[in-house]
Amino acid sequence: MKQLILALGNPILSDDAVAHEIADRLEEKLPGVDIIKSSAATMDLVPGISGYDRLIVIDAIKTGSAAVGTVHRFGLDELTDTVRGSSPHDINFATAFEMARKWGYEIPADIRIYGIEVEELAKFSEALTPQLAEKLDEIADRILGELTE
């Protein structure tokens, strides 16, 4: 099975870099899985995900309703009303992938989306907040467990 981990976030916006950190940890434990770390907009990512059997998307999320470090798992259908903040012209994953299918891209049949609850998304810093940083191994192990079931 050809798998891709797509880690989204900005490495200079504190906790927004959590997906990049988790991808590094998963890479050590999942040899043969491709990894893309990106801060690109949704449609810009479509060509890179084409042709994979499984896509694992990891991104920071701040709902305010869960503890920092909580791993939220979403289906693509749950994201039809979401908006990415990178551009007012950007579209959500569900719409981007539906458009990509219509344009002939081979979109993975198995798409798993993980949102990691964070504390800080707006502060310029190359470091995660301490509360999130101490949970990185636990978060990576939780996602790894689901991927290897």
C-alpha positions as CSV (number, residue, x, y, z in Angstrom):
1,M,0.0,0.0,0.0
2,K,1.4,3.4,-1.0
3,Q,0.9,5.8,1.9
4,L,1.5,9.6,2.3
5,I,1.6,11.6,5.4
6,L,0.7,15.2,4.7
7,A,1.8,17.4,7.6
8,L,0.3,20.9,7.4
9,G,1.4,23.9,9.3
10,N,3.8,26.8,9.6
11,P,7.1,26.1,11.4
12,I,7.5,29.7,12.6
13,L,4.0,30.0,14.2
14,S,4.5,28.1,17.5
15,D,2.0,25.2,17.8
16,D,1.0,25.4,14.1
17,A,4.2,23.3,13.5
18,V,2.9,20.4,15.5
19,A,2.1,18.3,12.4
20,H,5.7,18.7,11.2
21,E,7.0,17.4,14.6
22,I,4.5,14.5,14.5
23,A,5.5,13.6,10.9
24,D,9.2,13.4,12.0
25,R,8.3,11.0,14.7
26,L,6.1,8.8,12.5
27,E,8.7,8.7,9.7
28,E,11.1,6.9,12.1
29,K,8.4,4.3,12.9
30,L,6.9,3.9,9.4
31,P,9.7,3.3,6.9
32,G,8.5,3.4,3.3
33,V,5.7,6.0,4.0
34,D,6.2,9.2,2.1
35,I,6.0,12.5,3.9
36,I,5.2,16.0,2.7
37,K,5.5,18.9,5.2
38,S,3.8,21.9,3.8
39,S,2.1,25.2,4.6
40,A,0.6,25.4,1.1
41,A,-3.1,26.0,0.3
42,T,-5.4,23.0,-0.3
43,M,-5.5,23.1,-4.1
44,D,-1.7,23.4,-4.3
45,L,-1.4,20.1,-2.6
46,V,-3.6,18.0,-4.9
47,P,-1.0,17.0,-7.5
48,G,1.3,15.7,-4.7
49,I,-1.3,13.4,-3.2
50,S,-2.4,11.8,-6.5
51,G,-1.7,8.1,-6.8
52,Y,-1.5,7.2,-3.2
53,D,-3.7,4.5,-1.6
54,R,-3.8,6.1,1.8
55,L,-3.5,9.8,2.8
56,I,-2.9,10.8,6.4
57,V,-3.4,14.5,6.9
58,I,-2.2,16.0,10.2
59,D,-2.8,19.6,11.1
60,A,-3.1,21.9,14.1
61,I,-6.6,22.7,15.3
62,K,-7.9,25.0,18.1
63,T,-11.4,24.2,19.1
64,G,-11.1,25.4,22.7
65,S,-13.3,22.5,23.7
66,A,-10.5,19.9,24.3
67,A,-7.2,19.7,26.2
68,V,-4.0,20.7,24.4
69,G,-2.6,17.6,22.7
70,T,-6.0,15.9,22.1
71,V,-6.1,14.1,18.8
72,H,-9.3,14.7,16.8
73,R,-10.0,12.3,14.0
74,F,-12.1,13.6,11.1
75,G,-13.7,12.0,8.0
76,L,-13.6,14.0,4.8
77,D,-17.3,14.4,4.9
78,E,-17.0,16.3,8.3
79,L,-14.9,19.0,6.7
80,T,-17.3,20.2,4.0
81,D,-18.0,23.4,5.9
82,T,-14.5,24.2,7.1
83,V,-12.3,27.0,5.9
84,R,-8.5,27.2,5.9
85,G,-7.2,30.6,7.0
86,S,-4.3,30.9,4.6
87,S,-6.4,32.7,2.0
88,P,-10.0,33.8,1.6
89,H,-9.9,32.2,-1.8
90,D,-8.8,28.8,-0.5
91,I,-11.3,25.9,-0.2
92,N,-11.7,23.0,2.2
93,F,-10.3,19.5,1.8
94,A,-13.6,18.0,0.8
95,T,-14.2,20.4,-2.0
96,A,-10.6,20.3,-3.2
97,F,-10.6,16.5,-3.4
98,E,-14.0,16.4,-5.1
99,M,-12.7,18.9,-7.7
100,A,-9.5,16.9,-8.1
101,R,-11.4,13.7,-8.8
102,K,-13.5,15.5,-11.5
103,W,-10.2,16.7,-13.1
104,G,-8.9,13.2,-13.3
105,Y,-6.5,13.1,-10.3
106,E,-6.3,9.7,-8.5
107,I,-7.3,10.7,-4.9
108,P,-6.6,8.1,-2.2
109,A,-9.5,6.0,-1.2
110,D,-8.4,5.9,2.4
111,I,-8.1,9.5,3.8
112,R,-7.5,9.9,7.5
113,I,-7.5,13.4,8.9
114,Y,-6.0,14.2,12.3
115,G,-6.4,17.6,14.0
116,I,-4.1,18.1,17.0
117,E,-5.6,20.5,19.6
118,V,-3.1,23.3,20.2
119,E,-2.8,26.3,22.5
120,E,-1.1,28.9,20.3
121,L,-1.5,29.5,16.5
122,A,-0.7,33.2,16.1
123,K,2.6,33.8,18.0
124,F,5.8,33.9,15.9
125,S,8.1,31.3,17.5
126,E,10.0,28.3,16.2
127,A,9.1,26.4,19.5
128,L,5.9,24.7,20.4
129,T,4.3,25.7,23.7
130,P,5.7,23.5,26.6
131,Q,2.3,21.9,27.2
132,L,2.1,20.6,23.6
133,A,5.8,19.8,23.3
134,E,5.7,17.3,26.2
135,K,2.9,15.4,24.5
136,L,4.5,14.8,21.1
137,D,5.5,11.2,21.6
138,E,2.1,10.4,23.0
139,I,0.3,12.0,20.0
140,A,2.6,10.2,17.5
141,D,2.0,6.9,19.3
142,R,-1.8,7.4,19.2
143,I,-1.8,8.1,15.4
144,L,0.7,5.2,14.8
145,G,-1.6,2.9,16.7
146,E,-4.5,3.7,14.4
147,L,-2.4,3.4,11.3
148,T,-1.1,0.0,12.2
149,E,-4.5,-1.5,13.3
